[in-house]
Amino acid sequence: MSVGRTIKAVAWSFFGIRKGSESQEDLGRLNPLHVIVVAIVAVGLFVAGLIAFVNWVAG
C-alpha cells in the first residue's frame, strides 16, 4: 500500500476526473481509513490556503 497512491486518488477526486478502471482498482487496493485521513488533511490545507489568499488580497 502506498501513501503516494492514496494521495493521488484523493487529489484526482477533488477535480472529479478519474478513469473508471483506475477508480475500481483503487477500491480494491486502498485502505478506506487512509483515504479519509488524507482527504481531511487535503481539505484542511485547501481551506487554509483560501483563508491565506483572502487575507492577502484584503490585507
MOPAC internal coordinates of N, CA, C and O (Angstrom, degrees):
PM7 1SCF
backbone

  N    0.0000 0     0.00 0     0.00 0    0    0    0
  C    1.4529 1     0.00 0     0.00 0    1    0    0
  C    1.5182 1   108.60 1     0.00 0    2    1    0
  O    1.2310 1   120.99 1   -44.33 1    3    2    1
  N    1.2878 1   115.71 1   135.67 1    3    2    1
  C    1.4488 1   121.07 1  -174.18 1    5    3    2
  C    1.5249 1   110.49 1  -117.88 1    6    5    3
  O    1.2310 1   121.69 1   -47.25 1    7    6    5
  N    1.3159 1   114.38 1   132.75 1    7    6    5
  C    1.4660 1   119.43 1   175.70 1    9    7    6
  C    1.5250 1   109.01 1   -66.57 1   10    9    7
  O    1.2310 1   121.04 1   141.99 1   11   10    9
  N    1.3223 1   115.62 1   -38.01 1   11   10    9
  C    1.4659 1   119.54 1   179.09 1   13   11   10
  C    1.5185 1   112.30 1   -60.80 1   14   13   11
  O    1.2310 1   120.53 1   139.92 1   15   14   13
  N    1.3293 1   116.59 1   -40.08 1   15   14   13
  C    1.4722 1   120.48 1   178.57 1   17   15   14
  C    1.5278 1   110.45 1   -65.41 1   18   17   15
  O    1.2310 1   120.55 1   142.05 1   19   18   17
  N    1.3324 1   116.55 1   -37.95 1   19   18   17
  C    1.4653 1   120.37 1   177.97 1   21   19   18
  C    1.5196 1   110.54 1   -65.75 1   22   21   19
  O    1.2310 1   120.43 1   135.39 1   23   22   21
  N    1.3285 1   116.78 1   -44.61 1   23   22   21
  C    1.4688 1   120.57 1   178.91 1   25   23   22
  C    1.5239 1   110.27 1   -62.25 1   26   25   23
  O    1.2310 1   120.61 1   138.27 1   27   26   25
  N    1.3264 1   116.43 1   -41.73 1   27   26   25
  C    1.4629 1   120.76 1   179.10 1   29   27   26
  C    1.5302 1   111.04 1   -61.97 1   30   29   27
  O    1.2310 1   120.31 1   136.20 1   31   30   29
  N    1.3223 1   117.01 1   -43.80 1   31   30   29
  C    1.4685 1   120.68 1  -179.57 1   33   31   30
  C    1.5263 1   110.99 1   -63.93 1   34   33   31
  O    1.2310 1   120.20 1   138.11 1   35   34   33
  N    1.3283 1   117.22 1   -41.89 1   35   34   33
  C    1.4621 1   120.83 1   179.36 1   37   35   34
  C    1.5278 1   110.50 1   -67.72 1   38   37   35
  O    1.2310 1   120.54 1   138.67 1   39   38   37
  N    1.3301 1   116.57 1   -41.33 1   39   38   37
  C    1.4668 1   120.01 1   179.97 1   41   39   38
  C    1.5218 1   111.39 1   -61.79 1   42   41   39
  O    1.2310 1   120.54 1   135.18 1   43   42   41
  N    1.3346 1   116.57 1   -44.82 1   43   42   41
  C    1.4618 1   119.10 1   179.07 1   45   43   42
  C    1.5309 1   111.05 1   -65.28 1   46   45   43
  O    1.2310 1   120.30 1   146.79 1   47   46   45
  N    1.3226 1   117.03 1   -33.21 1   47   46   45
  C    1.4634 1   118.94 1  -179.99 1   49   47   46
  C    1.5257 1   111.47 1   -69.40 1   50   49   47
  O    1.2310 1   119.81 1   152.23 1   51   50   49
  N    1.3242 1   117.96 1   -27.77 1   51   50   49
  C    1.4590 1   121.02 1   175.92 1   53   51   50
  C    1.5209 1   110.68 1   -63.16 1   54   53   51
  O    1.2310 1   120.48 1   143.13 1   55   54   53
  N    1.3343 1   116.69 1   -36.87 1   55   54   53
  C    1.4584 1   121.06 1   179.45 1   57   55   54
  C    1.5207 1   112.03 1   -83.62 1   58   57   55
  O    1.2310 1   120.23 1   161.08 1   59   58   57
  N    1.3106 1   117.16 1   -18.92 1   59   58   57
  C    1.4597 1   120.99 1   178.53 1   61   59   58
  C    1.5118 1   113.92 1    79.54 1   62   61   59
  O    1.2310 1   120.30 1  -164.59 1   63   62   61
  N    1.3314 1   117.03 1    15.41 1   63   62   61
  C    1.4602 1   119.60 1   178.40 1   65   63   62
  C    1.5222 1   108.15 1  -119.52 1   66   65   63
  O    1.2310 1   121.48 1   -60.05 1   67   66   65
  N    1.3044 1   114.77 1   119.95 1   67   66   65
  C    1.4660 1   120.42 1  -177.93 1   69   67   66
  C    1.5157 1   107.91 1  -158.95 1   70   69   67
  O    1.2310 1   120.55 1   -44.40 1   71   70   69
  N    1.3079 1   116.56 1   135.60 1   71   70   69
  C    1.4624 1   120.03 1   176.29 1   73   71   70
  C    1.5197 1   109.11 1   -68.93 1   74   73   71
  O    1.2310 1   120.54 1   -38.34 1   75   74   73
  N    1.3018 1   116.56 1   141.66 1   75   74   73
  C    1.4613 1   121.24 1  -179.55 1   77   75   74
  C    1.5104 1   112.97 1   -60.30 1   78   77   75
  O    1.2310 1   120.56 1   141.43 1   79   78   77
  N    1.3373 1   116.54 1   -38.57 1   79   78   77
  C    1.4622 1   119.61 1  -178.95 1   81   79   78
  C    1.5280 1   111.00 1   -67.61 1   82   81   79
  O    1.2310 1   120.19 1   140.32 1   83   82   81
  N    1.3227 1   117.24 1   -39.68 1   83   82   81
  C    1.4660 1   120.32 1   178.40 1   85   83   82
  C    1.5219 1   110.72 1   -68.73 1   86   85   83
  O    1.2310 1   120.55 1   142.93 1   87   86   85
  N    1.3058 1   116.55 1   -37.07 1   87   86   85
  C    1.4605 1   120.72 1   178.68 1   89   87   86
  C    1.5328 1   110.56 1   -63.55 1   90   89   87
  O    1.2310 1   120.53 1   135.79 1   91   90   89
  N    1.3239 1   116.59 1   -44.21 1   91   90   89
  C    1.4624 1   120.47 1   179.07 1   93   91   90
  C    1.5260 1   111.24 1   -64.87 1   94   93   91
  O    1.2310 1   120.75 1   142.55 1   95   94   93
  N    1.3234 1   116.16 1   -37.45 1   95   94   93
  C    1.4635 1   120.49 1   178.31 1   97   95   94
  C    1.5320 1   110.23 1   -65.21 1   98   97   95
  O    1.2310 1   120.48 1   139.20 1   99   98   97
  N    1.3201 1   116.69 1   -40.80 1   99   98   97
  C    1.4633 1   120.75 1   178.90 1  101   99   98
  C    1.5218 1   112.00 1   -64.90 1  102  101   99
  O    1.2310 1   120.39 1   144.78 1  103  102  101
  N    1.3249 1   116.85 1   -35.22 1  103  102  101
  C    1.4623 1   119.87 1   179.26 1  105  103  102
  C    1.5227 1   111.51 1   -59.39 1  106  105  103
  O    1.2310 1   121.05 1   145.10 1  107  106  105
  N    1.3085 1   115.60 1   -34.90 1  107  106  105
  C    1.4599 1   119.86 1  -179.09 1  109  107  106
  C    1.5188 1   114.01 1   -83.30 1  110  109  107
  O    1.2310 1   119.91 1   155.73 1  111  110  109
  N    1.3138 1   117.79 1   -24.27 1  111  110  109
  C    1.4606 1   121.05 1  -173.34 1  113  111  110
  C    1.5205 1   114.81 1  -101.04 1  114  113  111
  O    1.2310 1   119.87 1   144.09 1  115  114  113
  N    1.3114 1   117.84 1   -35.91 1  115  114  113
  C    1.4617 1   120.61 1  -171.31 1  117  115  114
  C    1.5233 1   112.15 1   -85.47 1  118  117  115
  O    1.2310 1   121.38 1   -35.68 1  119  118  117
  N    1.3096 1   114.96 1   144.32 1  119  118  117
  C    1.4566 1   121.93 1   176.53 1  121  119  118
  C    1.5325 1   108.12 1   -80.95 1  122  121  119
  O    1.2310 1   119.51 1   -56.09 1  123  122  121
  N    1.3254 1   118.54 1   123.91 1  123  122  121
  C    1.4601 1   120.61 1  -178.52 1  125  123  122
  C    1.5296 1   113.52 1   -57.43 1  126  125  123
  O    1.2310 1   119.89 1   145.05 1  127  126  125
  N    1.3166 1   117.81 1   -34.95 1  127  126  125
  C    1.4646 1   120.33 1   178.85 1  129  127  126
  C    1.5283 1   110.67 1   -64.24 1  130  129  127
  O    1.2310 1   120.00 1   139.27 1  131  130  129
  N    1.3157 1   117.60 1   -40.73 1  131  130  129
  C    1.4629 1   121.12 1   178.17 1  133  131  130
  C    1.5230 1   110.88 1   -64.90 1  134  133  131
  O    1.2310 1   120.56 1   139.99 1  135  134  133
  N    1.3258 1   116.53 1   -40.01 1  135  134  133
  C    1.4643 1   120.56 1   179.25 1  137  135  134
  C    1.5258 1   109.93 1   -63.24 1  138  137  135
  O    1.2310 1   120.06 1   137.07 1  139  138  137
  N    1.3225 1   117.48 1   -42.93 1  139  138  137
  C    1.4618 1   121.29 1   179.96 1  141  139  138
  C    1.5200 1   110.83 1   -63.66 1  142  141  139
  O    1.2310 1   120.12 1   135.22 1  143  142  141
  N    1.3277 1   117.37 1   -44.78 1  143  142  141
  C    1.4660 1   121.08 1  -179.30 1  145  143  142
  C    1.5255 1   110.23 1   -63.39 1  146  145  143
  O    1.2310 1   120.08 1   133.68 1  147  146  145
  N    1.3301 1   117.44 1   -46.32 1  147  146  145
  C    1.4646 1   120.60 1  -179.84 1  149  147  146
  C    1.5246 1   110.19 1   -64.01 1  150  149  147
  O    1.2310 1   119.76 1   140.52 1  151  150  149
  N    1.3200 1   118.06 1   -39.48 1  151  150  149
  C    1.4663 1   121.08 1   179.19 1  153  151  150
  C    1.5229 1   111.42 1   -64.81 1  154  153  151
  O    1.2310 1   119.59 1   138.62 1  155  154  153
  N    1.3214 1   118.38 1   -41.38 1  155  154  153
  C    1.4608 1   121.42 1   179.04 1  157  155  154
  C    1.5297 1   110.26 1   -64.47 1  158  157  155
  O    1.2310 1   120.34 1   137.39 1  159  158  157
  N    1.3202 1   116.96 1   -42.61 1  159  158  157
  C    1.4695 1   120.50 1   177.47 1  161  159  158
  C    1.5249 1   110.12 1   -63.34 1  162  161  159
  O    1.2310 1   120.00 1   136.97 1  163  162  161
  N    1.3244 1   117.60 1   -43.03 1  163  162  161
  C    1.4631 1   121.33 1  -179.61 1  165  163  162
  C    1.5253 1   111.34 1   -63.62 1  166  165  163
  O    1.2310 1   120.02 1   138.41 1  167  166  165
  N    1.3207 1   117.57 1   -41.59 1  167  166  165
  C    1.4621 1   120.83 1   177.98 1  169  167  166
  C    1.5281 1   109.91 1   -64.84 1  170  169  167
  O    1.2310 1   120.27 1   138.70 1  171  170  169
  N    1.3264 1   117.09 1   -41.30 1  171  170  169
  C    1.4628 1   120.31 1   177.65 1  173  171  170
  C    1.5225 1   112.07 1   -61.03 1  174  173  171
  O    1.2310 1   120.50 1   136.58 1  175  174  173
  N    1.3380 1   116.65 1   -43.42 1  175  174  173
  C    1.4640 1   120.17 1   177.71 1  177  175  174
  C    1.5251 1   111.50 1   -65.42 1  178  177  175
  O    1.2310 1   120.50 1   141.56 1  179  178  177
  N    1.3081 1   116.65 1   -38.44 1  179  178  177
  C    1.4643 1   120.76 1   178.60 1  181  179  178
  C    1.5324 1   111.07 1   -63.72 1  182  181  179
  O    1.2310 1   120.71 1   133.58 1  183  182  181
  N    1.3139 1   116.24 1   -46.42 1  183  182  181
  C    1.4650 1   120.78 1   179.83 1  185  183  182
  C    1.5314 1   110.26 1   -64.85 1  186  185  183
  O    1.2310 1   120.25 1   137.09 1  187  186  185
  N    1.3290 1   117.12 1   -42.91 1  187  186  185
  C    1.4659 1   120.33 1   178.44 1  189  187  186
  C    1.5269 1   110.32 1   -62.18 1  190  189  187
  O    1.2310 1   120.41 1   140.81 1  191  190  189
  N    1.3232 1   116.81 1   -39.19 1  191  190  189
  C    1.4589 1   120.58 1   177.08 1  193  191  190
  C    1.5171 1   112.21 1   -64.09 1  194  193  191
  O    1.2310 1   120.33 1   138.44 1  195  194  193
  N    1.3173 1   116.97 1   -41.56 1  195  194  193
  C    1.4694 1   120.41 1   177.53 1  197  195  194
  C    1.5217 1   111.37 1   -64.00 1  198  197  195
  O    1.2310 1   120.57 1   137.52 1  199  198  197
  N    1.3250 1   116.51 1   -42.48 1  199  198  197
  C    1.4648 1   120.31 1   178.90 1  201  199  198
  C    1.5246 1   110.34 1   -63.49 1  202  201  199
  O    1.2310 1   120.26 1   136.22 1  203  202  201
  N    1.3276 1   117.10 1   -43.78 1  203  202  201
  C    1.4663 1   120.51 1   178.51 1  205  203  202
  C    1.5241 1   110.89 1   -63.16 1  206  205  203
  O    1.2310 1   120.14 1   139.28 1  207  206  205
  N    1.3172 1   117.34 1   -40.72 1  207  206  205
  C    1.4611 1   121.24 1   179.24 1  209  207  206
  C    1.5243 1   111.52 1   -64.23 1  210  209  207
  O    1.2310 1   120.09 1   135.81 1  211  210  209
  N    1.3221 1   117.43 1   -44.19 1  211  210  209
  C    1.4613 1   121.11 1   179.63 1  213  211  210
  C    1.5293 1   109.93 1   -65.09 1  214  213  211
  O    1.2310 1   119.73 1   138.55 1  215  214  213
  N    1.3048 1   118.12 1   -41.45 1  215  214  213
  C    1.4655 1   120.86 1   178.15 1  217  215  214
  C    1.5318 1   110.57 1   -64.44 1  218  217  215
  O    1.2310 1   119.98 1   142.76 1  219  218  217
  N    1.3139 1   117.65 1   -37.24 1  219  218  217
  C    1.4492 1   121.62 1   179.02 1  221  219  218
  C    1.5293 1   110.99 1   -67.10 1  222  221  219
  O    1.2310 1   120.64 1   136.66 1  223  222  221
  N    1.3480 1   116.38 1   -43.34 1  223  222  221
  C    1.4642 1   120.65 1  -179.43 1  225  223  222
  C    1.5259 1   110.85 1   -69.59 1  226  225  223
  O    1.2310 1   120.59 1   136.75 1  227  226  225
  N    1.3271 1   116.47 1   -43.25 1  227  226  225
  C    1.4714 1   120.02 1  -177.00 1  229  227  226
  C    1.5330 1   112.45 1   -79.08 1  230  229  227
  O    1.2310 1   121.00 1   160.12 1  231  230  229
  N    1.3137 1   115.68 1   -19.88 1  231  230  229
  C    1.4392 1   120.96 1  -171.06 1  233  231  230
  C    1.4485 1   117.86 1   -76.11 1  234  233  231
  O    1.2310 1   120.10 1   180.00 1  235  234  233

